Amino acid sequence: MCKIDDHHLRQIIDRICGNLDLNSLDRRRAVNRLLIELERLPGRLQSSDPYYLEALDKTWEWVSKSICTFQQRPHLSLEESLVKWINGYLAWRIRDLYLKQNPQYTKEISLDTPTNPSAENSSTLLEQLSETNLGPPTLTGLDGYLEANRTKIIQEIFARFEDYVEKDPEGILRNCYPRNCHQCHCQLLCQRLLFQETPVKVSQLARNLGVNHQTLRYHWKAKCLPLLQRILERLGYSQDE
């Protein structure tokens, strides 16, 4: 596999995440282009495991939905960070499918457990995780396992984050709004711009609320986003994760 330029990957990701219309043709094309590039990444986990293809399909579906939450790892290139991010989730998916088909095993499955015990030359999850060419086999396998746990923790944090925004128990989101527009509070903006199944654009939301577009955009970026970031940090999320 050939090396992919980080700048090219970043351009595609920015094109996806800069378009809040999840159903737009341009965004779908950008997502498809990204998946094509990611499939070519050197170091991406390959396996003959019987659960691999199903796990890979689920991984690409997850990447399509979650790419805008991706954070590049410190001291790693964008390409290397993406490989670790994808391999971690893929390994977790293989493990999850294995456990569903083999409920007799505890969820604290060992990395040395064969993934296909009936096969003559069955490989372990650790061996599969080691096929990434990112470092020594044992360390790479451990990295993948830790990355899977990290991904699961982040998903749990964001689930709590969504619940917090919906309930706003302290009222800090509903009480953060621009002057003379009480209905333009951060809870509503977060629900409409981020959580809604088909998020709206700021310009469309401004028209619906009868408020100046620039006023709403400034409030969202200068007030709401920093507030939401602080809430995430309180829930345990770090940008250095």
Sequence and secondary structure as in RCSB ss.txt:
>XXXX:A:sequence
MCKIDDHHLRQIIDRICGNLDLNSLDRRRAVNRLLIELERLPGRLQSSDPYYLEALDKTWEWVSKSICTFQQRPH
LSLEESLVKWINGYLAWRIRDLYLKQNPQYTKEISLDTPTNPSAENSSTLLEQLSETNLGPPTLTGLDGYLEANR
TKIIQEIFARFEDYVEKDPEGILRNCYPRNCHQCHCQLLCQRLLFQETPVKVSQLARNLGVNHQTLRYHWKAKCL
PLLQRILERLGYSQDE
>XXXX:A:secstr
     HHHHHHHHHHHHT   TT HHHHHHHHHHHHHHHT TT      TTHHHHHHHHHHHHHHHGGG    TT
S HHHHHHHHHHHHHHHHHHHHHHHH TTS SS  TTSBSSTTSTT  BHHHHHTTTSSS HHHHHHHHHHHHHH
HHHHHHHHHHHHHHHHH TT TTTT   TT TT  HHHHHIIIIISSS   HHHHHHHHT  HHHHHHHIIIIIH
HHHHHHHHHTT  TT 
